[in-house]
Amino acid sequence: MAKITFETALKQLEAIVKEMESGDLTLEQAVKKYETGVEKVRYCMQILDSTEKKITQLTRDLDGSVTEIPFDHE
């Protein structure tokens, strides 16, 4: 997959989901869209994992230790 931003990949994934939910696709088209959607999800997950590692590195204490605090997404 060519390098695209997380936001672009997420918008493309949302468009794929909307198309699939429409019910207007043939089985072959739906399978192809599903495959593309899986690729987009994996790409987004890689970006999120990489970003989490960067944040962890940036939040190390002066002595090099890292204190993990659960992220409260609410």
C-alpha positions as CSV (number, residue, x, y, z in Angstrom):
1,M,0.0,0.0,0.0
2,A,1.4,3.4,-0.9
3,K,2.1,5.7,2.0
4,I,-1.0,7.6,3.0
5,T,-2.0,9.3,6.2
6,F,-3.9,7.6,8.9
7,E,-6.8,9.9,8.3
8,T,-6.9,9.2,4.6
9,A,-6.9,5.4,5.2
10,L,-9.6,5.8,7.8
11,K,-11.8,7.8,5.4
12,Q,-11.3,5.2,2.7
13,L,-12.2,2.4,5.1
14,E,-15.4,4.3,6.1
15,A,-16.3,4.6,2.4
16,I,-15.8,0.9,1.9
17,V,-18.0,0.1,4.8
18,K,-20.7,2.4,3.5
19,E,-20.5,0.8,0.0
20,M,-20.8,-2.7,1.5
21,E,-23.7,-1.8,3.7
22,S,-25.6,-0.4,0.7
23,G,-26.2,-3.9,-0.7
24,D,-25.6,-2.7,-4.2
25,L,-22.4,-4.8,-4.8
26,T,-22.1,-8.1,-6.4
27,L,-20.5,-10.9,-4.4
28,E,-17.2,-10.5,-6.2
29,Q,-17.2,-6.7,-5.7
30,A,-18.1,-7.2,-2.0
31,V,-15.2,-9.7,-1.5
32,K,-12.8,-7.3,-3.2
33,K,-14.0,-4.4,-1.0
34,Y,-13.6,-6.6,2.0
35,E,-10.0,-7.5,1.1
36,T,-9.2,-3.8,0.6
37,G,-10.9,-3.0,3.9
38,V,-8.8,-5.5,5.7
39,E,-5.6,-4.0,4.2
40,K,-6.8,-0.5,5.4
41,V,-7.5,-1.8,8.9
42,R,-4.0,-3.4,9.1
43,Y,-2.4,-0.3,7.8
44,C,-4.2,1.9,10.4
45,M,-3.3,-0.6,13.2
46,Q,0.4,-0.4,12.2
47,I,0.3,3.4,12.4
48,L,-1.4,3.3,15.8
49,D,1.1,0.8,17.1
50,S,4.0,2.8,15.9
51,T,2.5,6.0,17.4
52,E,2.0,4.3,20.7
53,K,5.7,3.2,20.8
54,K,6.8,6.8,20.0
55,I,4.6,8.2,22.7
56,T,6.0,5.7,25.2
57,Q,9.6,6.7,24.2
58,L,8.7,10.4,24.6
59,T,7.2,9.8,28.1
60,R,10.2,8.1,29.7
61,D,11.2,9.4,33.0
62,L,14.6,11.0,33.4
63,D,16.0,7.8,34.8
64,G,14.8,5.9,31.6
65,S,11.8,4.2,33.3
66,V,8.4,4.3,31.8
67,T,5.3,4.4,33.9
68,E,2.3,3.1,31.9
69,I,-1.0,4.7,32.7
70,P,-4.2,3.3,31.1
71,F,-5.6,5.6,28.5
72,D,-9.1,6.7,29.4
73,H,-10.8,7.4,26.0
74,E,-14.0,8.8,27.5
